[in-house]
Amino acid sequence: MSIKHLAKKLKAKTKAVGAGLLTAFLMLQNSTVAYAAGGGIGGSQIAKGTEKLIQDATTWLMVLAPVVAGLLIIYFCIRRSAADEMDQKKWNNRIVVAIVSCIGAVLGSATLNIIIGYYQ
């Protein structure tokens, strides 16, 4: 490559970068600033609806998680009683996982419910 060829490439790149910067500057100069309404986002219908949706979902989760976990534990106990010794260990692990998952779901939904309660 010759020096003239490199100088041509550099000149072309400089023009492209300059045009991009000029375009960005002009776009920023022509933009308008929008301000939110007086109530803010907390007073909007979307925020209130989302808050109510999360509160209802966590309430349902606190009810459904123990019911589903209880049904799964009953099913796992029935399967464990019909399994041999090797499979009984797997069913015991599944029972423990169901119990821990139920506790996690209830605690998570209760925590979310408490956090949402502070915004009311």
C-alpha positions as CSV (number, residue, x, y, z in Angstrom):
1,M,0.0,0.0,0.0
2,S,1.2,3.4,-0.9
3,I,1.0,6.5,1.3
4,K,-1.4,8.1,-1.2
5,H,-3.8,5.2,-0.9
6,L,-3.7,5.4,2.9
7,A,-4.2,9.1,2.8
8,K,-7.3,8.6,0.5
9,K,-8.8,6.1,2.9
10,L,-8.1,8.3,5.9
11,K,-9.8,11.3,4.2
12,A,-12.9,9.2,3.3
13,K,-13.2,8.0,6.9
14,T,-12.8,11.5,8.3
15,K,-15.6,12.7,6.0
16,A,-17.9,9.9,7.1
17,V,-17.2,10.5,10.8
18,G,-17.7,14.2,10.4
19,A,-21.0,13.7,8.6
20,G,-22.2,11.4,11.3
21,L,-21.2,13.8,14.1
22,L,-22.9,16.7,12.3
23,T,-26.1,14.6,11.8
24,A,-26.1,13.7,15.5
25,F,-25.6,17.3,16.6
26,L,-28.4,18.5,14.4
27,M,-30.8,15.8,15.6
28,L,-30.1,16.8,19.2
29,Q,-30.7,20.5,18.4
30,N,-34.1,19.8,16.9
31,S,-35.4,17.5,19.6
32,T,-38.0,18.8,22.0
33,V,-38.2,18.1,25.7
34,A,-41.3,16.4,27.1
35,Y,-42.3,16.6,30.7
36,A,-44.6,14.2,32.5
37,A,-47.9,15.2,33.9
38,G,-48.2,16.6,37.4
39,G,-49.1,13.3,39.1
40,G,-45.9,11.5,37.9
41,I,-45.8,7.9,36.8
42,G,-47.0,6.7,40.2
43,G,-50.4,8.3,39.7
44,S,-50.9,6.9,36.2
45,Q,-53.5,4.2,35.4
46,I,-50.8,1.8,34.2
47,A,-48.9,2.0,37.4
48,K,-52.0,1.5,39.6
49,G,-53.2,-1.4,37.4
50,T,-49.7,-3.1,37.5
51,E,-49.6,-2.7,41.3
52,K,-53.0,-4.3,41.6
53,L,-52.1,-7.1,39.2
54,I,-48.9,-7.9,41.2
55,Q,-50.9,-7.9,44.4
56,D,-53.5,-10.2,43.1
57,A,-51.0,-12.6,41.5
58,T,-49.0,-12.8,44.8
59,T,-52.2,-13.5,46.7
60,W,-53.1,-16.3,44.3
61,L,-49.6,-17.7,44.5
62,M,-49.7,-17.8,48.3
63,V,-52.9,-19.9,48.0
64,L,-52.0,-22.1,45.1
65,A,-48.4,-23.0,46.0
66,P,-49.2,-25.0,49.1
67,V,-52.1,-26.7,47.4
68,V,-50.0,-27.8,44.4
69,A,-47.1,-28.8,46.7
70,G,-49.4,-30.8,48.8
71,L,-50.8,-32.7,45.8
72,L,-47.3,-33.3,44.5
73,I,-46.1,-34.6,47.9
74,I,-49.1,-37.0,48.0
75,Y,-48.3,-38.2,44.5
76,F,-44.6,-38.6,45.3
77,C,-45.4,-40.5,48.5
78,I,-47.6,-42.9,46.5
79,R,-44.9,-43.4,43.9
80,R,-42.2,-43.9,46.6
81,S,-44.2,-46.6,48.3
82,A,-44.3,-48.6,45.1
83,A,-40.6,-48.1,44.2
84,D,-37.6,-50.1,45.1
85,E,-34.8,-48.9,47.3
86,M,-32.8,-47.0,44.6
87,D,-35.9,-45.2,43.3
88,Q,-37.1,-44.4,46.9
89,K,-34.1,-42.1,47.3
90,K,-35.1,-40.2,44.1
91,W,-38.7,-39.9,45.3
92,N,-37.5,-38.7,48.7
93,N,-35.4,-36.0,47.0
94,R,-38.4,-35.0,44.9
95,I,-40.5,-34.6,48.1
96,V,-37.8,-32.4,49.7
97,V,-37.7,-30.3,46.5
98,A,-41.5,-29.9,46.5
99,I,-41.4,-28.7,50.2
100,V,-38.5,-26.3,49.6
101,S,-40.2,-24.9,46.4
102,C,-43.4,-24.3,48.3
103,I,-41.7,-22.5,51.1
104,G,-39.8,-20.4,48.5
105,A,-42.9,-19.5,46.5
106,V,-44.8,-18.5,49.6
107,L,-42.0,-16.4,51.1
108,G,-41.3,-14.8,47.7
109,S,-44.9,-13.8,47.2
110,A,-45.3,-12.6,50.8
111,T,-42.2,-10.5,50.4
112,L,-43.5,-9.0,47.1
113,N,-46.8,-8.3,48.8
114,I,-45.1,-6.5,51.6
115,I,-43.1,-4.4,49.2
116,I,-46.2,-3.5,47.1
117,G,-48.0,-2.6,50.4
118,Y,-45.5,0.2,51.0
119,Y,-46.5,1.9,47.8
120,Q,-50.2,2.2,48.6
